[in-house]
Amino acid sequence: MLLTGAGVACVLVALFGDADLRWAALAIGATQILIGYVWIVRMTHARDPQRGLLCAIPPVTLFYLTQHKYARLRPLRFVLTGAVLAGLSAAVPALANLTQPLLAKKTPPPPPEPVAESKLAQLRTFRDQRDYKSLIKLLEILTKTDPIRSADAKDRDELATELKSLCQHQFIDVRTGALAALFRWDADPNAAVTRELCLAALRAPTQEERVNALELLPRWKDAESARAAQSLIGRSSEETHMAKTVLKNIGGPPAEQAALALLKRSDDQATRLTAIDILETVGGTESMGELRAYATATNDTVVRTRALGATTAIEERMRKPAP
């Protein structure tokens, strides 16, 4: 009971406070599972050594744990309680996105003096006090604040450093807000760190982060950025539409090669039509040749007609003199 109480306490604190305490709950859960395991093996071995050896094999252990004659299922209770604690500790990162903001709403810390503190000081205060609602609002303000002419321009480098750290935050809303603000406050428009953070967000498991990163990606008009945008085509309709727009904004050979690769590898009609639409905007001489060959080889009349139409559009576009 003491172990269970300590484990439950660690889970609750992890959900509403320090998420790192989930590791303590996991350790307690593993300890209870081990106690139940050792207990049932010892009891079966005391009755019959051969039975004890069989019981030591985990799949067979489950059979003996469910036998009422062994300490009235008390070893099973240890194992089940430990498994529940381990499961709850594993679920803490996902559940904390719901529980910690609720706690912040119920017991908000005393608001700092808005006039007296700079945005850098407010950022650190909200972060340290876990006032995530205020932190997210401040990040939104930073995305609209002039990093050169505003009163906070003197703190630009320190703000960029803090924002890079927040891009690794456990909460999605904080991560997305920090990345958007970082794009405005990073002094180097082509900074490698910011670029890697954006590319990492495109691989995030949540659509919200991927969509946010797509909005920022056209800053880098290179092959890797084009391939990253192309990889999202075919997911949700929103991501497909945004990725198509991003590739058109990137333009040039990087976007053309990404769209050609998409056209060649996809068997889905909608995805092939999307690739052709991108090529109509960014394609050049190579795209015309590839589209004619593709139109000849495909049995899909819709795709064939669209590919030939895109070829004509590219040819007409290339004939027009540059402004």
N, C-alpha and C positions, 0 to 999 in steps of 0.2 A: 504493500500500500504506500509506503514511503517513496519507493522508486517510482511508482505510477504517479503519485502526487507531484514529485519533482519533475517528471517528464511532462505532465500536463502543464505545469507552471512555465516550463521552458518554452513550450509551444505557444502558450498565450502571450508571453513576453515577446517572442519572435514575431508573432502576428501583429502586435500593437506597439512594438518598440524596436528593440535591436534584433534584426533578422538573423544575425550570426548565432544567436542562441539555439537555432534549430539544430546545429551540430551537437549541442549538449543533449537535446531531446533524442536525436538519432542514436547517440552513444548509450543513453539509458535504455532505449528500446532494444538495441542490440544486446545489451547486458541481460535484459529480461528474457530474451529469446535464448541466450546461451544458458541461463540458469535453468529454464524449463527443459532444455535439451539435455544438459548434464544430469538433471534430476531423474528424468525418465530412463536414461541409459543406466544409471546406477541402480535404480529399482528393478529393472528387468534383468540386469546382470546378477543382482543378489538372488533372484529366483532361479535363473538358469543362465550360466555364462554364455552359452551359444545364442540364447535369445538376446542377451545383452549386446553381443557383437552385431546381430541383425538390426537391433534397434538403433545402433550408432550410424546406420546408413540413412541419410535424411529422408528419402521417400518412404522407407519402412517406419521411420520414427513417427510419422504422422499417424500411422495405424495404431501404434502403441499409445500415443498421446490421447487418442479418443476412447481408450479402454477405461471404464469407470473404476475398475478394481485397482488401478494405480493411483493411489493418494486422492481418490475421488476427483480426478480431472484437474487437480491443482497445477501440475506441470503444464497442461494445456492452457490454463488461464494465463500463466506467465508468458507463454509463447504468443498467444493471441494479443495480449496487452502490449507486448513488445512490438509486434507487427503493426498494430494500430498506431503506436507512437512513431515508429519509423515512417509509416505512410504519411502521417500528419506532418512530420518534419520535412519530408520530401515535397509536400504540397505548399509549404510556407511561402516560397517565392511567388507562386501564382495567387495565393489567397491574400498575401500582404498588399497587393495592388488594390484590393477592396477594403481591407480592414484599416490600414494605416491612414488613408485619407479620411475615413470616417472619424477616427480618433482625433485627427487634426481639426476637424470641423467642430467636434464637441468641446475640446479644450484648447482653443487657440492660444498661443503665447501672447504676451503683451506686445502690441504693435510698436515697432521702433518709431522714432521721430522721423517722419518722411522728409522733412525739410533739412534736418541736420545731417542725415546720413547720405553718403553717395550710393550709387547703384552697386558698386563693388562691395561696400560694407553691408548693404541690404542683402545682396546675394549670399554672402557668407553667413549672415545672421539667420536668414530663412533656411539655409542648408543645415546649419548646425542645430537649429531648433526643430528641424523636421517639419517646418510649416510649408508643406508642399503646395498647398493652394496658393499661398502668397508667392512662392518661388516660381510657379508656373506663370502667374500673372506678370511677374517681373521679367521673365524670359520673353514674354510676348512684347513687353514694352521695349526691351533691348533690341528686338528685331526691327523696331521702327525708330530707334534713336540714332542720330547722326554720330558716327564714331570719330569724326574729324572736328566738327564745329561745336558739339555739345559740351556741357560742363564736365562730362565723364570721359572725355577724350584723353585726359591725362592718365587715366587708369586703363587704357586700351590693352596694353600687353598683359596686365594682371587679369583683366576680365577675360581675355582670350584663353589664358591658362586655366582659369576656373571653369570656363565653359567646356573646354576639352575634357576636363575631369568629369563634369556632369553628363557628358555624352555617354559615359559608362554606367550611369545611375541605374538602380534596380527598377525604377518605375518608368513605364513607357512614355507618359506625358512629359516627364522631366527630360528624358533622352531626346525626344523629338524637338521640344522647345529649345534645348541647349544647342542642338545641331543647327537649327535655323538661326539662332542668335549668333553662333560662332561664325557663320558665313558672312555676317555683317561686320563683326568685330575683329576677325583675323586680319592682321595688317598685311599679310602676304596672300594675294588673291589666288595663288596657285600652290598654297602650302601643302606639302606632302601629307602631313598629319591629318589636316582637315579632309583632304581627298580620300584618305584611307578610312576615315570615320564614315564618310558618305557611302563609300563602296560597301563597307561592313553593314551599314543600315539597309542597303538594298538586299542583303542576304538574311535580314532579320526574319523571325518566324511570324511577325504580326504585319498585317497589311498596312496599318497606320504608319509604321516606321518606313516601310518600303515606299509608300506614296509620298511621304514627306521628303525622303531622299531623292526621289525622281524629280521633284520640283526644284531641287538644288543642283542636280547633276550637270545641266548644260554649261556650267562654268568651265568644265574641262572638256574640250573638244578633241579627245584622243581615242585611240582604238579600244583601250580597256573600258573607258566610260561607255562607249557605244555598245560593246559586248555586254556590259552589265545591264544596260537598258533593254537590249534585245532579249536577254534571258527572262525578262518579266512578261514578254508578250505571250499571250495564251493563258495567263492566269485569270484573274477577274477582269471584267469588262473595263473597270476604272483603271486598273494597272495597265492593261493593253492599250487603252486610248492614250494614257499619259506617256507610256514608253514610246509609242509611235510619234507623239509630239516632240519628245526629247530627242529622238534620233533625227527628226527633221531639223531641230534647232542645232544639233551638233554638226550635221551636214558633212560635206566633203567625203574623201575616201574612207575615213573611219566608219561613218554611218552607212556608206554604200556597201562596204565589205560585210558589216554586221547584218544588213538586210539581205544581201545575197546568200550569206550562210544560213539565215533563217528560211529563205525560200527553198534552199536545197535540202535541208534536213527535215522539214515539216511535211506531214501527210494530211494535215487538217486544212480543209479548204479555206476557212475563215482566216487562219494564220497565214496561208500563202497569199491571200488577197491583201492582207495587211502589209506583208513584205513588199508586194508589188506597188502598193500605194506609197510606201516610203521611198522606193526606188524611183518612182515617177518624180518625186521632189528632189532627191539628192543624187540620183544616178547619173552616170556619164557614159562614155563610149563602151566601157566594159559591160555595164548593165544592159545596154541595148543588145549586145551580142548574146549575153546570157539569157535575156528575156525571149529573144527570138528562138534560141535553141530550146528553151523550156517550153515555149508554146508549141513547138513542133513535136516534142516528146510526150506531152501530157495528153491524157484522154479526157480531162475535165474541160468541157467546152466553156464554162464560165471563166475558169482560170486562164484558158487560152485566149479568149476574147479580151480579158482584162490585161494580160501580159502584152499583147500586140498593141492595145490602146496606149499602154504606158510607154512602150517603145516609141510610138509616134509622138507622144507628148515630150519625151526626153529629147528626141531629135529636133523638134520645133524649138524647145527651150535653148538648146545648144546653138541653134542658128542665130538666135537673137543676139545682137551686139551687147556687150557689157555696158551698163550705164556709166 
